[in-house]
């Protein structure tokens, strides 16, 4: 697994606009508000993706879909 992915763990990131809008719409349908700040908690080893949490939502994304805050 690329070591650079582990550098994201424990960091706050923002999702790219497309992914965030999809997640925001899902949150709105469930009656939740959502900000574009997520904590990277782990790296999904099999798929080389980041596992991020924000509010009550978990999202699994590529490193290219996030920007460090």
N, C-alpha and C positions, 0 to 999 in steps of 0.2 A: 504494500500500500504506500502511496506517496506520502512522505513525511510532512509535506506542506499542509496537508489537510488537518493534521493534529494541531497546527498553529491556530486554527479557528476555535478550538474547544475552549469554552469559558469566555469567549468574546461576544459582544453585542454586534449584530449585523442587521442590515436592511435587505429586504428581498427586492428583486427587480420588479418593475411596475406591473408587468403582466401577471406574475405569480401572486403579488400582493393583492391586486384587484380581485382575482379569483377567490382568494382566501377571505378578503374583506366582505365580498358578497355573500359567501357562505356564513360568515359570522353574523351579518346583518339579518339573514333569514332566521337565524337562531336567537335573535334579539341581543346580540353582543356587539360592543364597540371594539375596534381593533386598531392598534397603532403599528406602524411599520418598524418595530424594534423587536428583535428575537435573540434569544440566548442560544448559542451553539453548545449543545451538551455532549455530543458524541459524533463519531464518524461511523457510518454504516460500512463495515469492512467489505462485505461481499459486492456492494454496488459502488463503493467509493463516493458516497454522498454524505452530506452533513445533516444531522438531526437537530432541528431547532424548535424551541418552544417560545410562544408568546401568548399571554393571557391563558385561555383554556385550549389552545390549539398547538398541535405538533405538526410540523411540516418537514419533509425530507427533500432536500434540494441538492443540486450540483454546486460546487464552489463557484462556478461562473455565474450563478443566479443570485449571489449575495455580494454586499459591499460592507467592509468593516466600518463601524461607526467610531 
